[in-house]
């Protein structure tokens, strides 16, 4: 029996790798996940109740790397880099962290929120927050989730005041969470929302001065909210807007095509 165990501990990992390359799943671990973290699949023996009393081989993912993706989010929190969700061979709802940017650890392969992409992530109130995005069915989301450890996730609300959307922005400003613009079922958005708890949301304005857009960026600077660029119904933008209250918006520049050339000797 011991000889069989030793043989299994040698051949099963090799068998697993071959099966993984062939597109199969072993012991309940999705191949797509192990493709994303192949070096993280560790061989072991199960405990009582797993097999015939002595345990069956199983795989536990503890560390490795997150797979190729886009539409994910990254945050800096607890002196670590975090990567959350995104699309790559299907949408993901995994959460990874690193303390050096080289070695990555899987916080959870299946966060409470549904797999999604083009969501936003914020760090606020000593928590990680995930807001909105688009799930695998193409549905635009307006749920809000938070975690105090990156592993266990709590749903703050399943239906925030703002309509489901993706490619929006989220900012932390004036001790509040802010959601700005994005794209949803009704098209391009230029509304602005805020919350002081992540649960109850208030409309600052349903129509900010700028055109509805998605793929823009938002910054907090000089005690103001700033919105830069993006894509509206007419094309890519390079205008810049700011607000000191989230309600009233001022255009800093309308954007120019080309560049200013200065002659120098």
KOLTIBA-347172 format. One line per 5 residues: number of its first residue (from 0); their letters; for each residue x, y, z of N, C-alpha, C. Coordinates in Angstrom, 1 decimal. Layout:
# residues N
NUM> A> X/Y/Z/X/Y/Z/X/Y/Z; ...
***
This chain:
# residues 265
0> XXXXX> 0.8/-1.2/0.0/0.0/0.0/0.0/0.9/1.3/0.0; 1.9/1.3/0.8/2.8/2.4/0.9/3.5/2.6/-0.5; 3.8/1.5/-1.2/4.4/1.6/-2.5/3.4/2.2/-3.5; 2.2/1.9/-3.3/1.1/2.5/-4.2/1.0/4.0/-4.0; 1.1/4.3/-2.7/0.9/5.7/-2.4/2.1/6.5/-3.0
5> XXXXX> 3.3/6.0/-2.8/4.5/6.7/-3.4/4.4/6.8/-4.9; 3.9/5.7/-5.5/3.7/5.7/-7.0/2.7/6.7/-7.4; 1.6/6.8/-6.6/0.5/7.8/-6.9/1.0/9.2/-6.8; 1.8/9.4/-5.7/2.3/10.8/-5.5/3.2/11.2/-6.6; 3.8/10.3/-7.3/4.7/10.6/-8.4/3.9/10.8/-9.7
10> XXXXX> 3.1/9.8/-10.0/2.5/9.7/-11.3/1.2/10.6/-11.4; 0.5/10.8/-10.3/-0.7/11.6/-10.4/-0.5/13.0/-10.8; 0.5/13.7/-10.2/0.8/15.1/-10.7/1.1/15.1/-12.2; 1.9/14.2/-12.7/2.2/14.1/-14.1/1.0/13.9/-14.9; 0.1/13.0/-14.5/-1.1/12.7/-15.1/-2.0/13.9/-15.2
15> XXXXX> -2.0/14.6/-14.1/-2.8/15.9/-14.0/-2.4/16.9/-15.0; -1.1/17.1/-15.1/-0.6/18.1/-16.1/-1.0/17.7/-17.5; -0.8/16.4/-17.8/-1.2/16.0/-19.1/-2.7/16.2/-19.4; -3.5/15.8/-18.4/-4.9/16.0/-18.6/-5.3/17.5/-18.7; -4.6/18.3/-17.9/-4.8/19.7/-18.0/-4.6/20.3/-19.4
20> XXXXX> -3.5/19.8/-20.0/-3.1/20.3/-21.3/-4.1/19.8/-22.3; -4.8/18.6/-22.0/-5.7/18.1/-23.0/-7.1/18.7/-22.7; -7.3/19.5/-21.7/-8.5/20.2/-21.5/-9.5/19.5/-20.6; -8.9/18.7/-19.7/-9.8/17.9/-18.7/-9.6/18.6/-17.3; -10.5/18.2/-16.4/-10.5/18.7/-15.1/-10.3/17.5/-14.2
25> XXXXX> -9.5/17.6/-13.1/-9.3/16.5/-12.2/-9.7/16.9/-10.8; -10.3/16.0/-10.1/-10.7/16.1/-8.7/-11.5/17.4/-8.4; -12.3/17.8/-9.4/-13.2/18.9/-9.1/-12.5/20.3/-9.3; -11.3/20.3/-9.7/-10.6/21.6/-9.9/-10.8/22.0/-11.4; -11.4/23.2/-11.7/-11.6/23.5/-13.1/-10.3/23.7/-13.8
30> XXXXX> -10.2/23.2/-15.0/-9.0/23.3/-15.8/-8.7/24.7/-16.0; -9.7/25.6/-16.3/-9.4/27.0/-16.6/-8.7/27.6/-15.4; -9.1/27.3/-14.2/-8.4/27.9/-13.1/-7.0/27.4/-12.9; -6.8/26.1/-13.2/-5.4/25.6/-13.1/-4.6/26.1/-14.2; -5.1/26.3/-15.4/-4.4/27.0/-16.4/-3.9/28.3/-16.0
35> XXXXX> -4.8/29.0/-15.2/-4.4/30.3/-14.7/-3.4/30.3/-13.6; -3.3/29.1/-12.9/-2.4/29.0/-11.8/-1.8/27.7/-11.7; -1.2/27.3/-12.8/-0.7/25.9/-12.9/0.3/25.5/-11.8; 1.2/26.5/-11.5/2.2/26.2/-10.5/1.6/26.1/-9.1; 0.3/26.5/-9.0/-0.3/26.6/-7.7/-1.1/25.3/-7.3
40> XXXXX> -1.2/24.3/-8.2/-1.9/23.1/-7.9/-1.0/22.1/-7.1; -1.3/21.9/-5.9/-0.4/21.1/-5.1/-1.1/19.7/-4.8; -0.3/18.6/-4.9/-0.8/17.3/-4.6/-0.8/17.0/-3.2; -1.8/16.2/-2.7/-1.9/15.8/-1.3/-2.8/14.6/-1.1; -3.0/14.3/0.1/-3.9/13.2/0.4/-5.1/13.7/1.3
45> XXXXX> -6.3/13.2/0.9/-7.5/13.7/1.6/-7.6/13.0/3.0; -8.5/13.6/3.8/-8.7/13.1/5.1/-9.8/12.0/5.1; -10.3/11.7/6.3/-11.3/10.7/6.5/-12.5/11.1/5.7; -13.2/10.1/5.2/-14.4/10.3/4.4/-14.1/10.6/3.0; -12.9/10.8/2.6/-12.5/11.0/1.2/-11.9/9.8/0.6
50> XXXXX> -12.7/8.9/0.1/-12.2/7.6/-0.4/-12.5/6.5/0.5; -11.6/5.5/0.6/-11.8/4.4/1.4/-11.0/4.4/2.7; -11.2/5.5/3.4/-10.7/5.7/4.7/-9.3/6.2/4.8; -8.5/6.0/3.7/-7.1/6.5/3.7/-7.0/7.8/2.9; -8.0/8.2/2.2/-8.0/9.5/1.5/-7.6/9.3/0.1
55> XXXXX> -8.2/10.2/-0.7/-8.0/10.2/-2.2/-7.1/11.4/-2.5; -6.4/11.3/-3.6/-5.6/12.5/-4.0/-6.5/13.7/-4.2; -6.0/14.9/-3.9/-6.8/16.1/-4.1/-5.8/17.2/-4.4; -6.3/18.3/-4.9/-5.5/19.5/-5.3/-5.9/20.7/-4.5; -5.0/21.4/-4.0/-5.3/22.7/-3.3/-4.5/23.8/-4.0
60> XXXXX> -5.1/24.9/-4.4/-4.5/26.0/-5.0/-4.1/27.0/-3.9; -2.9/27.3/-3.7/-2.4/28.2/-2.7/-1.7/29.4/-3.2; -0.8/29.2/-4.3/-0.1/30.4/-4.8/0.3/30.0/-6.2; 0.7/31.0/-7.0/1.1/30.8/-8.4/1.0/32.1/-9.1; 0.1/32.2/-10.1/-0.1/33.4/-10.8/-1.5/33.5/-11.3
65> XXXXX> -2.0/34.7/-11.5/-3.3/34.9/-12.1/-3.1/34.9/-13.6; -4.1/34.3/-14.3/-4.0/34.1/-15.8/-4.2/35.4/-16.6; -3.8/35.4/-17.8/-4.0/36.5/-18.7/-5.4/37.0/-18.7; -5.6/38.3/-18.6/-6.9/38.9/-18.5/-6.9/40.4/-18.8; -8.1/40.9/-19.0/-8.3/42.4/-19.1/-9.7/42.7/-18.6
70> XXXXX> -9.9/44.0/-18.4/-11.2/44.4/-17.7/-11.2/44.0/-16.3; -10.0/43.7/-15.7/-10.0/43.5/-14.2/-9.7/44.8/-13.5; -9.5/44.7/-12.2/-9.1/45.9/-11.4/-7.9/45.6/-10.6; -7.2/46.6/-10.2/-6.1/46.5/-9.3/-6.2/47.6/-8.3; -5.8/47.2/-7.1/-5.8/48.1/-5.9/-4.6/47.9/-5.1
75> XXXXX> -4.3/49.0/-4.3/-3.2/48.9/-3.3/-3.9/49.0/-2.0; -3.7/48.0/-1.2/-4.4/47.9/0.1/-3.6/47.0/1.0; -3.5/47.3/2.3/-2.8/46.5/3.3/-1.3/46.3/2.9; -0.7/47.3/2.2/0.6/47.2/1.8/0.9/46.1/0.8; -0.2/45.8/0.0/-0.1/44.7/-1.0/-0.8/45.2/-2.3
80> XXXXX> -0.4/44.6/-3.4/-1.1/44.8/-4.7/-2.1/43.7/-4.8; -3.3/44.1/-5.3/-4.4/43.2/-5.4/-4.9/43.2/-6.9; -5.3/42.0/-7.4/-5.9/41.9/-8.7/-7.3/41.2/-8.5; -8.3/41.7/-9.1/-9.7/41.2/-8.9/-10.4/41.1/-10.2; -10.9/39.8/-10.4/-11.8/39.5/-11.5/-11.2/39.9/-12.9
85> XXXXX> -12.1/40.1/-13.9/-11.7/40.5/-15.2/-12.0/39.3/-16.2; -11.8/39.6/-17.5/-12.1/38.6/-18.5/-10.8/38.0/-19.1; -10.9/36.7/-19.3/-9.8/36.0/-20.0/-10.2/34.5/-20.1; -10.7/34.1/-21.3/-11.2/32.8/-21.4/-12.4/32.6/-20.6; -13.2/33.7/-20.5/-14.4/33.7/-19.6/-14.1/34.7/-18.5
90> XXXXX> -15.2/35.2/-17.9/-15.0/36.1/-16.8/-14.6/35.4/-15.5; -13.9/36.2/-14.6/-13.4/35.6/-13.4/-13.9/36.4/-12.2; -13.9/35.7/-11.1/-14.2/36.3/-9.8/-13.2/35.9/-8.7; -12.0/35.7/-9.2/-10.9/35.4/-8.3/-10.2/36.6/-7.8; -9.5/36.5/-6.6/-8.8/37.6/-6.0/-7.4/37.2/-5.6
95> XXXXX> -6.4/38.0/-6.1/-5.0/37.6/-5.9/-4.3/38.8/-5.2; -3.3/38.5/-4.4/-2.5/39.6/-3.8/-1.0/39.2/-3.9; -0.2/40.3/-3.8/1.3/40.1/-3.8/1.9/41.2/-2.9; 2.9/40.9/-2.2/3.6/41.8/-1.4/4.9/42.3/-2.1; 5.2/41.8/-3.3/6.4/42.2/-4.0/6.2/42.4/-5.5
100> XXXXX> 5.0/42.0/-6.0/4.7/42.1/-7.5/5.2/40.9/-8.3; 6.0/40.1/-7.6/6.6/38.9/-8.3/5.9/37.6/-7.9; 5.7/37.4/-6.6/5.1/36.2/-6.1/3.6/36.5/-5.7; 2.7/35.7/-6.3/1.3/36.0/-6.1/0.6/34.9/-5.3; -0.4/35.3/-4.5/-1.1/34.4/-3.6/-2.6/34.5/-3.9
105> XXXXX> -3.3/33.4/-4.0/-4.7/33.4/-4.2/-5.5/33.6/-2.9; -6.1/34.7/-2.8/-7.0/35.0/-1.7/-8.3/34.2/-1.7; -8.9/34.2/-2.9/-10.1/33.3/-3.1/-10.2/33.1/-4.6; -10.6/31.9/-5.0/-10.8/31.6/-6.4/-12.3/31.9/-6.8; -13.1/32.1/-5.8/-14.5/32.3/-6.0/-15.1/33.3/-5.0
110> XXXXX> -14.9/34.6/-5.3/-15.5/35.6/-4.4/-17.0/35.6/-4.4; -17.6/36.1/-3.4/-19.1/36.1/-3.4/-19.8/36.7/-4.6; -19.1/37.7/-5.2/-19.7/38.4/-6.3/-19.5/37.5/-7.6; -20.5/37.6/-8.5/-20.5/36.8/-9.7/-19.3/37.3/-10.6; -18.7/36.3/-11.4/-17.6/36.6/-12.2/-18.0/37.8/-13.1
115> XXXXX> -17.0/38.7/-13.3/-17.3/39.9/-14.1/-16.1/40.6/-14.6; -16.3/41.6/-15.4/-15.3/42.4/-16.0/-15.7/43.8/-16.0; -14.8/44.8/-16.2/-15.1/46.2/-16.4/-15.9/46.7/-15.2; -15.6/46.2/-14.0/-16.1/46.7/-12.8/-15.2/47.8/-12.3; -15.4/48.3/-11.1/-14.4/49.1/-10.4/-14.1/48.6/-9.0
120> XXXXX> -13.0/49.0/-8.5/-12.6/48.6/-7.2/-12.1/49.9/-6.5; -12.4/50.0/-5.2/-12.0/51.1/-4.4/-11.5/50.6/-3.1; -10.6/51.4/-2.4/-10.2/51.1/-1.1/-10.8/52.2/-0.2; -11.6/51.8/0.7/-12.3/52.8/1.5/-12.7/52.2/2.8; -12.6/52.9/3.9/-13.1/52.4/5.2/-12.3/51.2/5.6
125> XXXXX> -11.0/51.1/5.2/-10.2/49.9/5.5/-10.7/48.6/4.9; -11.4/48.7/3.7/-12.0/47.6/3.1/-11.7/47.7/1.6; -11.7/46.6/0.9/-11.8/46.5/-0.6/-13.2/46.5/-1.0; -13.5/47.3/-2.1/-14.9/47.4/-2.6/-14.9/47.0/-4.0; -15.9/46.3/-4.5/-16.1/46.0/-5.9/-17.5/46.5/-6.3
130> XXXXX> -17.6/47.2/-7.4/-18.8/47.9/-7.8/-19.1/47.6/-9.2; -20.3/47.1/-9.5/-20.8/47.0/-10.9/-20.0/46.1/-11.8; -20.0/46.5/-13.1/-19.4/45.7/-14.1/-20.4/44.9/-15.0; -19.8/44.0/-15.7/-20.7/43.2/-16.6/-20.3/41.7/-16.4; -21.4/40.9/-16.3/-21.1/39.5/-16.0/-21.1/38.6/-17.2
135> XXXXX> -21.0/37.3/-17.1/-20.8/36.4/-18.2/-21.9/36.4/-19.2; -23.1/36.7/-18.7/-24.3/36.7/-19.5/-24.5/38.0/-20.3; -23.6/39.0/-20.0/-23.7/40.3/-20.6/-24.5/41.3/-19.8; -25.0/40.9/-18.7/-25.8/41.8/-17.9/-25.0/42.8/-17.2; -25.5/44.0/-17.2/-24.8/45.1/-16.4/-25.2/45.1/-15.0
140> XXXXX> -24.2/45.2/-14.1/-24.4/45.0/-12.7/-24.5/46.3/-11.9; -25.3/46.3/-10.9/-25.2/47.5/-10.0/-25.2/47.1/-8.5; -24.5/45.9/-8.3/-24.3/45.5/-6.9/-23.0/46.0/-6.3; -22.9/46.0/-5.0/-21.7/46.6/-4.3/-21.3/45.6/-3.3; -20.0/45.3/-3.3/-19.5/44.3/-2.3/-18.3/44.8/-1.6
145> XXXXX> -18.0/44.3/-0.4/-16.8/44.7/0.3/-16.2/43.5/1.0; -14.9/43.7/1.3/-14.2/42.6/2.1/-13.2/43.3/3.0; -13.0/42.7/4.2/-12.0/43.2/5.1/-10.7/42.4/5.1; -10.7/41.3/4.2/-9.5/40.5/4.1/-9.2/40.0/2.7; -10.1/40.3/1.8/-9.9/39.9/0.4/-10.4/38.5/0.1
150> XXXXX> -10.7/37.7/1.2/-11.1/36.3/1.1/-12.7/36.2/1.2; -13.2/36.8/2.3/-14.6/36.7/2.6/-15.3/38.1/2.1; -16.3/37.9/1.3/-17.0/39.1/0.7/-18.4/39.2/1.2; -18.8/40.5/1.5/-20.1/40.8/2.0/-20.8/41.7/1.0; -22.0/41.4/0.6/-22.8/42.3/-0.3/-23.4/43.4/0.5
155> XXXXX> -23.0/44.6/0.1/-23.5/45.8/0.7/-24.9/46.1/0.2; -25.1/45.9/-1.1/-26.4/46.0/-1.7/-26.4/45.3/-3.1; -27.5/44.7/-3.4/-27.7/44.0/-4.6/-28.2/44.9/-5.7; -28.7/46.0/-5.3/-29.3/46.9/-6.3/-29.1/48.4/-5.8; -27.9/48.9/-6.2/-27.6/50.3/-5.8/-28.5/51.2/-6.6
160> XXXXX> -28.6/52.5/-6.1/-29.5/53.4/-6.7/-29.2/53.7/-8.2; -27.9/53.6/-8.5/-27.5/53.8/-9.9/-27.8/52.5/-10.8; -28.1/52.7/-12.0/-28.4/51.6/-12.9/-27.2/50.8/-13.2; -27.4/49.5/-13.6/-26.3/48.6/-13.9/-25.4/49.2/-15.0; -24.1/49.0/-14.9/-23.1/49.6/-15.8/-21.8/49.0/-15.8
165> XXXXX> -21.0/49.3/-16.8/-19.6/48.9/-16.8/-18.8/50.0/-17.3; -17.4/49.9/-17.2/-16.5/50.9/-17.7/-16.8/52.3/-17.1; -17.3/52.3/-15.9/-17.5/53.5/-15.1/-16.3/53.8/-14.3; -16.3/54.8/-13.5/-15.2/55.0/-12.5/-15.7/55.2/-11.1; -14.9/54.9/-10.2/-15.2/55.0/-8.8/-14.1/55.8/-8.1
170> XXXXX> -14.5/56.7/-7.2/-13.5/57.5/-6.5/-13.9/57.6/-5.0; -12.9/57.8/-4.2/-13.1/58.0/-2.8/-12.7/59.5/-2.5; -13.7/60.2/-2.1/-13.6/61.7/-1.9/-14.6/62.2/-0.9; -14.1/63.1/-0.1/-15.0/63.7/1.0/-15.6/62.6/1.8; -14.8/61.6/2.1/-15.2/60.4/2.9/-16.5/59.7/2.4
175> XXXXX> -16.6/59.7/1.1/-17.7/59.0/0.4/-17.1/58.2/-0.8; -17.9/57.2/-1.2/-17.7/56.5/-2.5/-18.5/57.2/-3.6; -17.8/57.4/-4.7/-18.5/58.1/-5.8/-18.5/57.2/-7.1; -19.5/57.1/-7.8/-19.6/56.4/-9.1/-20.0/57.4/-10.2; -19.2/57.4/-11.3/-19.4/58.4/-12.3/-19.4/57.7/-13.7
180> XXXXX> -20.5/58.0/-14.4/-20.6/57.6/-15.8/-20.6/56.1/-16.1; -20.1/55.7/-17.3/-20.1/54.3/-17.7/-21.0/54.1/-18.8; -21.3/52.8/-19.0/-22.2/52.4/-20.1/-23.1/51.3/-19.6; -24.4/51.3/-20.0/-25.3/50.3/-19.5/-26.4/50.1/-20.6; -27.5/49.5/-20.2/-28.6/49.2/-21.1/-29.1/50.5/-21.8
185> XXXXX> -29.1/51.6/-21.1/-29.6/52.8/-21.7/-28.6/53.6/-22.5; -27.4/53.0/-22.6/-26.3/53.7/-23.4/-25.3/54.4/-22.5; -24.7/55.5/-23.0/-23.7/56.3/-22.4/-24.3/57.1/-21.2; -23.5/57.1/-20.1/-24.0/57.7/-18.9/-23.1/58.9/-18.5; -23.8/59.9/-17.9/-23.0/61.0/-17.4/-23.6/61.5/-16.0
190> XXXXX> -24.2/60.5/-15.3/-24.7/60.7/-14.0/-23.6/60.6/-12.9; -23.8/61.1/-11.8/-22.8/61.0/-10.7/-23.6/60.7/-9.4; -23.1/59.6/-8.7/-23.7/59.1/-7.5/-22.7/59.1/-6.3; -23.2/59.2/-5.1/-22.3/59.1/-3.9/-23.0/58.3/-2.8; -22.2/57.7/-1.9/-22.7/57.0/-0.8/-21.7/57.1/0.4
195> XXXXX> -22.3/57.3/1.6/-21.5/57.4/2.8/-21.4/56.0/3.5; -22.0/55.0/2.9/-21.9/53.6/3.6/-21.8/52.5/2.6; -21.9/52.8/1.3/-21.9/51.7/0.3/-23.2/51.0/0.0; -24.2/51.3/0.9/-25.5/50.7/0.8/-26.5/51.7/0.2; -26.6/52.8/0.8/-27.6/53.8/0.3/-26.9/54.8/-0.6
200> XXXXX> -27.4/55.0/-1.8/-26.8/55.9/-2.8/-27.7/57.1/-3.1; -27.0/58.2/-3.3/-27.6/59.5/-3.6/-27.2/60.0/-4.9; -28.1/60.6/-5.7/-27.8/61.1/-7.0/-27.3/62.6/-6.8; -26.1/62.8/-7.2/-25.5/64.1/-7.1/-26.0/64.9/-8.3; -26.0/64.3/-9.5/-26.6/64.9/-10.7/-26.9/63.8/-11.7
205> XXXXX> -28.0/63.9/-12.4/-28.3/63.0/-13.4/-27.7/63.3/-14.8; -27.2/64.5/-14.9/-26.6/64.9/-16.2/-25.5/66.0/-15.9; -24.3/65.4/-15.7/-23.1/66.3/-15.5/-22.9/67.1/-16.8; -22.2/68.1/-16.8/-22.0/69.0/-17.9/-21.4/68.3/-19.1; -20.5/67.3/-18.9/-19.9/66.6/-20.0/-20.8/65.6/-20.7
210> XXXXX> -20.5/65.1/-21.8/-21.3/64.2/-22.5/-21.2/62.8/-21.8; -22.3/62.0/-22.0/-22.2/60.6/-21.4/-21.1/59.9/-22.1; -20.4/59.1/-21.2/-19.2/58.4/-21.7/-18.8/57.2/-20.8; -17.9/56.4/-21.4/-17.4/55.3/-20.6/-15.9/55.2/-20.9; -15.1/54.5/-20.1/-13.7/54.3/-20.4/-12.9/55.6/-20.1
215> XXXXX> -13.5/56.5/-19.3/-12.9/57.7/-18.9/-12.0/57.4/-17.6; -11.4/58.4/-17.1/-10.7/58.2/-15.8/-11.2/59.3/-14.8; -11.1/59.0/-13.6/-11.4/60.0/-12.5/-10.3/60.1/-11.5; -10.0/61.3/-11.1/-9.0/61.6/-10.1/-9.5/62.5/-9.0; -8.9/62.4/-7.9/-9.2/63.4/-6.8/-7.9/64.3/-6.7
220> XXXXX> -8.1/65.5/-6.9/-6.9/66.4/-6.9/-7.4/67.9/-6.5; -6.6/68.6/-5.7/-6.9/70.0/-5.4/-8.3/70.1/-4.8; -8.6/69.0/-4.0/-9.9/69.0/-3.3/-11.1/69.0/-4.3; -10.9/68.4/-5.5/-11.9/68.4/-6.5/-11.9/67.0/-7.1; -13.1/66.7/-7.7/-13.2/65.5/-8.6/-12.9/65.9/-10.0
225> XXXXX> -12.1/65.1/-10.7/-11.8/65.3/-12.1/-12.2/64.2/-13.0; -12.7/64.5/-14.1/-13.0/63.5/-15.2/-12.2/63.8/-16.4; -11.5/62.8/-17.0/-10.7/63.1/-18.1/-11.0/62.0/-19.2; -11.2/62.5/-20.5/-11.3/61.7/-21.6/-12.4/60.7/-21.6; -12.2/59.6/-22.3/-13.3/58.6/-22.4/-13.8/58.4/-23.8
230> XXXXX> -14.9/57.7/-24.0/-15.5/57.5/-25.3/-17.0/57.8/-25.2; -17.5/58.7/-26.0/-18.9/59.0/-26.0/-19.5/58.5/-27.4; -20.7/58.9/-27.7/-21.3/58.4/-28.9/-20.7/58.9/-30.2; -19.8/59.9/-30.0/-19.1/60.5/-31.2/-17.7/60.1/-31.4; -17.1/59.5/-30.4/-15.7/59.1/-30.5/-14.9/59.3/-29.2
235> XXXXX> -13.6/59.2/-29.3/-12.8/59.3/-28.1/-12.6/60.8/-27.7; -12.6/61.0/-26.4/-12.5/62.4/-25.9/-11.2/62.7/-25.3; -10.8/64.0/-25.3/-9.6/64.4/-24.5/-9.9/65.7/-23.8; -11.2/65.9/-23.4/-11.6/67.0/-22.6/-11.4/66.7/-21.1; -11.3/67.7/-20.3/-11.1/67.6/-18.9/-12.1/68.4/-18.1
240> XXXXX> -12.7/67.8/-17.1/-13.8/68.5/-16.3/-13.5/68.3/-14.8; -13.9/69.3/-14.0/-13.8/69.2/-12.6/-15.0/69.7/-11.8; -15.1/69.2/-10.6/-16.2/69.6/-9.7/-15.8/69.7/-8.3; -16.2/70.7/-7.6/-15.9/70.8/-6.2/-17.0/70.3/-5.3; -18.1/69.8/-5.9/-19.2/69.3/-5.1/-19.8/68.0/-5.7
245> XXXXX> -19.4/67.6/-6.9/-20.0/66.5/-7.6/-21.3/66.8/-8.3; -21.8/68.0/-8.1/-23.1/68.4/-8.7/-22.8/69.3/-9.9; -22.0/70.3/-9.7/-21.8/71.3/-10.7/-20.4/71.0/-11.3; -20.3/71.0/-12.6/-19.1/70.6/-13.3/-18.6/71.8/-14.2; -17.3/72.0/-14.2/-16.7/73.0/-15.0/-15.7/72.4/-16.0
250> XXXXX> -15.8/72.8/-17.2/-14.8/72.3/-18.2/-13.5/73.0/-18.1; -12.5/72.3/-17.8/-11.1/72.9/-17.7/-10.6/73.1/-19.1; -10.8/72.1/-20.0/-10.4/72.3/-21.4/-11.3/71.4/-22.3; -11.5/71.9/-23.4/-12.3/71.1/-24.4/-11.6/70.1/-25.2; -10.2/70.1/-25.0/-9.4/69.2/-25.8/-9.1/69.8/-27.1
255> XXXXX> -7.9/69.5/-27.6/-7.4/70.0/-28.9/-6.9/68.8/-29.7; -7.0/68.9/-31.0/-6.4/68.0/-31.9/-5.1/68.5/-32.3; -4.0/67.7/-32.2/-2.7/68.1/-32.5/-1.9/68.5/-31.3; -0.9/69.4/-31.5/0.0/69.8/-30.4/0.5/71.2/-30.7; 0.9/71.8/-29.6/1.6/73.1/-29.8/3.0/72.9/-30.0
260> XXXXX> 3.5/73.6/-31.1/4.9/73.5/-31.5/5.6/74.8/-31.2; 6.7/74.8/-30.4/7.4/76.0/-30.1/8.8/75.9/-30.8; 9.2/76.9/-31.5/10.4/76.9/-32.1/11.5/77.3/-31.2; 12.6/76.6/-31.1/13.7/76.9/-30.2/15.0/76.9/-31.0; 15.9/77.7/-30.5/17.2/77.8/-31.1/18.2/76.8/-30.4
***
